[in-house]
Amino acid sequence: MSDEDPVDILPQIRKDCLEAACPIPKAAYDACIKRVQAKGDGDCEAWYFDMLGCVDKCAAPKIFAHTK
């Protein structure tokens, strides 16, 4: 066994997936955030979960490829 601490690859994989595979859901979420900030009322929960679902769908096979 190695003396080094294991590195969590999940944050990097999720970031890569967000940029590469999910630009449309991210853009919709960002637009919602801007609307809510300008309006001062509401939330973007639905857009957030759409974006998160896209990221998870992209990241899952990559994460499982790294498990032993």
Backbone as JSON Lines, residues from 0, in Angstrom:
{"i":0,"aa":"M","n":[0.82,-1.19,0.0],"ca":[0.0,0.0,0.0],"c":[0.86,1.25,0.0]}
{"i":1,"aa":"S","n":[0.4,2.26,-0.65],"ca":[1.14,3.5,-0.76],"c":[0.93,4.36,0.48]}
{"i":2,"aa":"D","n":[1.94,5.15,0.83],"ca":[1.83,6.05,1.97],"c":[1.1,7.34,1.62]}
{"i":3,"aa":"E","n":[0.86,7.56,0.34],"ca":[0.17,8.77,-0.08],"c":[-1.32,8.67,0.18]}
{"i":4,"aa":"D","n":[-1.91,9.82,0.49],"ca":[-3.36,9.85,0.66],"c":[-4.02,9.7,-0.7]}
{"i":5,"aa":"P","n":[-5.14,9.0,-0.74],"ca":[-5.83,8.87,-2.02],"c":[-6.39,10.22,-2.47]}
{"i":6,"aa":"V","n":[-6.45,10.41,-3.76],"ca":[-6.94,11.65,-4.34],"c":[-8.37,11.41,-4.83]}
{"i":7,"aa":"D","n":[-9.27,12.29,-4.43],"ca":[-10.66,12.19,-4.87],"c":[-10.76,12.78,-6.27]}
{"i":8,"aa":"I","n":[-11.09,11.94,-7.24],"ca":[-11.17,12.4,-8.62],"c":[-12.55,12.92,-8.99]}
{"i":9,"aa":"L","n":[-13.53,12.73,-8.13],"ca":[-14.9,13.13,-8.42],"c":[-15.05,14.61,-8.75]}
{"i":10,"aa":"P","n":[-14.5,15.53,-7.97],"ca":[-14.68,16.95,-8.32],"c":[-14.15,17.31,-9.7]}
{"i":11,"aa":"Q","n":[-13.01,16.76,-10.08],"ca":[-12.45,17.08,-11.4],"c":[-13.29,16.46,-12.52]}
{"i":12,"aa":"I","n":[-13.75,15.23,-12.32],"ca":[-14.59,14.59,-13.34],"c":[-15.89,15.36,-13.51]}
{"i":13,"aa":"R","n":[-16.49,15.78,-12.41],"ca":[-17.74,16.53,-12.49],"c":[-17.52,17.88,-13.19]}
{"i":14,"aa":"K","n":[-16.41,18.53,-12.9],"ca":[-16.1,19.81,-13.55],"c":[-15.91,19.61,-15.05]}
{"i":15,"aa":"D","n":[-15.17,18.57,-15.41],"ca":[-14.96,18.28,-16.83],"c":[-16.28,17.97,-17.54]}
{"i":16,"aa":"C","n":[-17.14,17.2,-16.9],"ca":[-18.43,16.87,-17.49],"c":[-19.3,18.11,-17.63]}
{"i":17,"aa":"L","n":[-19.27,18.97,-16.65],"ca":[-20.08,20.19,-16.71],"c":[-19.67,21.04,-17.9]}
{"i":18,"aa":"E","n":[-18.37,21.15,-18.14],"ca":[-17.88,21.97,-19.24],"c":[-18.07,21.3,-20.6]}
{"i":19,"aa":"A","n":[-17.83,19.99,-20.67],"ca":[-17.83,19.3,-21.96],"c":[-19.2,18.78,-22.39]}
{"i":20,"aa":"A","n":[-19.93,18.2,-21.47],"ca":[-21.17,17.5,-21.84],"c":[-22.44,18.25,-21.49]}
{"i":21,"aa":"C","n":[-22.36,19.28,-20.67],"ca":[-23.58,19.91,-20.16],"c":[-23.61,21.43,-20.31]}
{"i":22,"aa":"P","n":[-23.17,21.97,-21.46],"ca":[-23.18,23.44,-21.56],"c":[-24.6,24.02,-21.64]}
{"i":23,"aa":"I","n":[-25.55,23.3,-22.22],"ca":[-26.91,23.83,-22.35],"c":[-27.61,23.89,-20.99]}
{"i":24,"aa":"P","n":[-27.6,22.8,-20.19],"ca":[-28.21,22.92,-18.86],"c":[-27.51,23.95,-17.97]}
{"i":25,"aa":"K","n":[-26.18,24.08,-18.1],"ca":[-25.47,25.08,-17.3],"c":[-25.86,26.49,-17.71]}
{"i":26,"aa":"A","n":[-26.0,26.73,-19.01],"ca":[-26.4,28.05,-19.5],"c":[-27.81,28.39,-19.03]}
{"i":27,"aa":"A","n":[-28.7,27.4,-19.04],"ca":[-30.07,27.63,-18.57],"c":[-30.08,27.94,-17.07]}
{"i":28,"aa":"Y","n":[-29.26,27.25,-16.31],"ca":[-29.16,27.51,-14.87],"c":[-28.58,28.89,-14.6]}
{"i":29,"aa":"D","n":[-27.53,29.24,-15.31],"ca":[-26.91,30.57,-15.14],"c":[-27.89,31.69,-15.5]}
{"i":30,"aa":"A","n":[-28.66,31.49,-16.57],"ca":[-29.66,32.48,-16.96],"c":[-30.74,32.61,-15.88]}
{"i":31,"aa":"C","n":[-31.13,31.51,-15.29],"ca":[-32.12,31.54,-14.22],"c":[-31.57,32.3,-13.01]}
{"i":32,"aa":"I","n":[-30.33,32.06,-12.66],"ca":[-29.71,32.76,-11.53],"c":[-29.74,34.27,-11.78]}
{"i":33,"aa":"K","n":[-29.4,34.67,-12.99],"ca":[-29.41,36.11,-13.31],"c":[-30.82,36.69,-13.21]}
{"i":34,"aa":"R","n":[-31.83,35.94,-13.7],"ca":[-33.21,36.42,-13.6],"c":[-33.65,36.56,-12.16]}
{"i":35,"aa":"V","n":[-33.31,35.58,-11.34],"ca":[-33.71,35.61,-9.93],"c":[-33.02,36.76,-9.21]}
{"i":36,"aa":"Q","n":[-31.74,36.97,-9.49],"ca":[-31.02,38.07,-8.85],"c":[-31.6,39.42,-9.27]}
{"i":37,"aa":"A","n":[-31.97,39.54,-10.52],"ca":[-32.54,40.8,-11.0],"c":[-33.94,41.03,-10.44]}
{"i":38,"aa":"K","n":[-34.7,39.97,-10.38],"ca":[-36.08,40.06,-9.91],"c":[-36.16,40.11,-8.39]}
{"i":39,"aa":"G","n":[-35.24,39.39,-7.73],"ca":[-35.23,39.37,-6.28],"c":[-36.17,38.36,-5.67]}
{"i":40,"aa":"D","n":[-36.76,37.5,-6.51],"ca":[-37.72,36.52,-6.0],"c":[-37.66,35.27,-6.86]}
{"i":41,"aa":"G","n":[-37.84,34.11,-6.23],"ca":[-37.86,32.85,-6.95],"c":[-36.65,32.0,-6.64]}
{"i":42,"aa":"D","n":[-36.61,30.86,-7.31],"ca":[-35.46,29.98,-7.17],"c":[-35.21,29.26,-8.49]}
{"i":43,"aa":"C","n":[-34.1,28.59,-8.54],"ca":[-33.69,27.89,-9.76],"c":[-33.49,26.41,-9.48]}
{"i":44,"aa":"E","n":[-34.26,25.87,-8.56],"ca":[-34.09,24.49,-8.14],"c":[-34.24,23.52,-9.32]}
{"i":45,"aa":"A","n":[-35.25,23.71,-10.14],"ca":[-35.48,22.8,-11.27],"c":[-34.31,22.83,-12.25]}
{"i":46,"aa":"W","n":[-33.8,24.0,-12.55],"ca":[-32.67,24.14,-13.47],"c":[-31.42,23.53,-12.87]}
{"i":47,"aa":"Y","n":[-31.25,23.69,-11.55],"ca":[-30.09,23.12,-10.88],"c":[-30.11,21.59,-10.98]}
{"i":48,"aa":"F","n":[-31.27,21.0,-10.72],"ca":[-31.36,19.54,-10.78],"c":[-31.24,19.01,-12.2]}
{"i":49,"aa":"D","n":[-31.69,19.77,-13.2],"ca":[-31.47,19.38,-14.59],"c":[-29.98,19.36,-14.9]}
{"i":50,"aa":"M","n":[-29.27,20.38,-14.47],"ca":[-27.83,20.47,-14.69],"c":[-27.11,19.34,-13.94]}
{"i":51,"aa":"L","n":[-27.49,19.12,-12.7],"ca":[-26.86,18.08,-11.9],"c":[-27.09,16.69,-12.48]}
{"i":52,"aa":"G","n":[-28.29,16.45,-13.0],"ca":[-28.59,15.16,-13.64],"c":[-27.71,14.92,-14.85]}
{"i":53,"aa":"C","n":[-27.5,15.96,-15.63],"ca":[-26.62,15.85,-16.8],"c":[-25.19,15.53,-16.38]}
{"i":54,"aa":"V","n":[-24.72,16.22,-15.37],"ca":[-23.35,15.99,-14.87],"c":[-23.22,14.56,-14.34]}
{"i":55,"aa":"D","n":[-24.18,14.11,-13.57],"ca":[-24.12,12.76,-13.0],"c":[-24.15,11.69,-14.09]}
{"i":56,"aa":"K","n":[-24.96,11.9,-15.12],"ca":[-25.06,10.94,-16.22],"c":[-23.72,10.83,-16.95]}
{"i":57,"aa":"C","n":[-23.05,11.94,-17.13],"ca":[-21.75,11.95,-17.78],"c":[-20.66,11.37,-16.87]}
{"i":58,"aa":"A","n":[-20.7,11.71,-15.59],"ca":[-19.62,11.34,-14.67],"c":[-19.66,9.89,-14.22]}
{"i":59,"aa":"A","n":[-20.83,9.3,-14.13],"ca":[-20.95,7.95,-13.56],"c":[-20.04,6.92,-14.22]}
{"i":60,"aa":"P","n":[-20.06,6.77,-15.54],"ca":[-19.17,5.75,-16.13],"c":[-17.69,6.06,-15.92]}
{"i":61,"aa":"K","n":[-17.34,7.32,-15.88],"ca":[-15.93,7.68,-15.68],"c":[-15.5,7.37,-14.25]}
{"i":62,"aa":"I","n":[-16.37,7.59,-13.3],"ca":[-16.06,7.32,-11.9],"c":[-15.91,5.81,-11.68]}
{"i":63,"aa":"F","n":[-16.87,5.05,-12.22],"ca":[-16.81,3.6,-12.04],"c":[-15.63,2.97,-12.75]}
{"i":64,"aa":"A","n":[-15.12,3.61,-13.77],"ca":[-13.93,3.1,-14.44],"c":[-12.7,3.18,-13.54]}
{"i":65,"aa":"H","n":[-12.74,4.08,-12.54],"ca":[-11.6,4.25,-11.64],"c":[-11.71,3.4,-10.37]}
{"i":66,"aa":"T","n":[-12.85,2.77,-10.15],"ca":[-12.99,1.94,-8.95],"c":[-12.36,0.59,-9.16]}
{"i":67,"aa":"K","n":[-11.98,-0.01,-8.1],"ca":[-11.32,-1.33,-8.2],"c":[-12.33,-2.43,-7.97]}
